[in-house]
Amino acid sequence: MSIETLHEQVTRAILQAEALDATGPQFAVKQAYWTVSTIEAEIAEMRPADGEEGAIARRGAVRALLAAGLPVHAKELADRYMAESNAPTELKRELSEMVANVESNLGPIPVISAARYQFHDEAA
C-alpha cells in the first residue's frame, strides 16, 4: 500500500475517532482509536524513526493505543520504538513520558500457575 493511501486512511480514521469520542459508545471509540494506531504503525514501518514523519507515526500509534484503552500494548509498542537504533533521544523521551503511568496504574500482572496446564495435559 502506498504511503499516500495510508495518510488518507489515517486522516479519515482520526476524524472518525475524534467524532465518536464526543458522542459515540465507548466500544466504538476504542475500536476507532485502535484503527488509528494500526494505520500509524504501518506508516511507522515505512518511515525511519529519525525522520519527522516516522517520529510522528510512532507517537501517533502509541497515543492511539492509549486512547483505545490498551495501555499494555501501548507500552510494548513504545518500548519497541525506543529500542530502534535510529530513534532520536527526543522521540524516546516523548514515548517514555506517554507510557510513564502505565505500569503504576496497572498494578501487578497476574501469573498463571504452570500446574494448571500440567494437570490439563495429564488429563488428556
N, C-alpha and C positions, 0 to 999 in steps of 0.2 A: 504494500500500500504506500502511496506517495505521502511525503511529509505535508504537502498542501491539503490532501484529503484528511489527514489526521488533525491538522489545525482546524479545518472546518468542523469536523466531528467534535473536537474538544470544546470549541466555542459553543456549538449547539448544546452539548451536554452540560456545560457550565450554566448557560442561560436556563436550561430546564431545571437543574438542581436548585438554582437560586430562586426560581419561581415557585417550585414546590416547597422550598424552605419556609416561605412566607405563609402558605396555607395548606400544603399537602399533608397527607397522612405520613406519620413517622417512617413507616416501612418504605414508602415511595421515595422519601427524601434520602434515606440511607442508600437505597439502590441507585439513585441518581448520582450521588457522590462517589459510590463505588465505580460507576461507569466512567466518571471523570478521571478517577485515579488510574483505571485501566488504560485509558487513552493516553494520559500523561506519561505513564510508564512506557508505552510503546514509543512515544516521541523521545523519551529519555534514552531508550535503547539505540535510537538512530542518531543521537547528538552527543558529543563529548561532554563530560562533566565540567570541563574548564571553559566551555563556551557559554555565552549568555543564554541561548535557547535551551541547552542541556540542563543548565542550573535551574532555570525557570520550570522546566518539565519535572525535574526531580523534586523541587519544593512543592509543586502542584500535586504530584502523585501522593506525597506523604500527607500534605494538608487535607486532601480529599479523603484519604483513608481515615484520618482523624474525624472529619465531618461525618463520615459514614458510620462512625461508632465502632471502628475496628482498630483500636489502639495497639494491639499486639502486632498486627500486620504492619501498621504504620512504623512501629519501632524496628521491626525486622527489615523493612524496606529502607528506612533511614540508615540503619547500620550497614546495609549492603552498599548504599550510595556513598556513605562516609569512608568505606574501605576501598573505594576506587582510587587507583594510584594517581589519577589526574584530577581528583576532586580538590578544588581550591579550599584554603583554610576558611574563608568566609562562608562558603556553602556548608562545610562541615559544622561550623558554629551555628548557623541558622537551623540546620536539620536537628542538631543536638538540642537546641532550645525548643523546637517544636514538640519533641517527644520527651522532654525532661521530666514531665509529671506522669508519664505513662506508668512507669514501674511503681512509683509511690501510690498511685491511685488504684492499681490493680490488686495489690496485696500479694500474699503468697500464691503461687500457682500449684494446684493440687497435683500430687504424683500418684499415678495408678499403680498399685502393687503388682509386681510380676507374678505373684502367687495366684492371682485371679486368672491369669492367662494359662498358667501351668495346670490349674485344675480343669479348665475347659479342654485343654489339649489331652489330658489323661482320660477325660470322659468320652472323647471321640473314638 
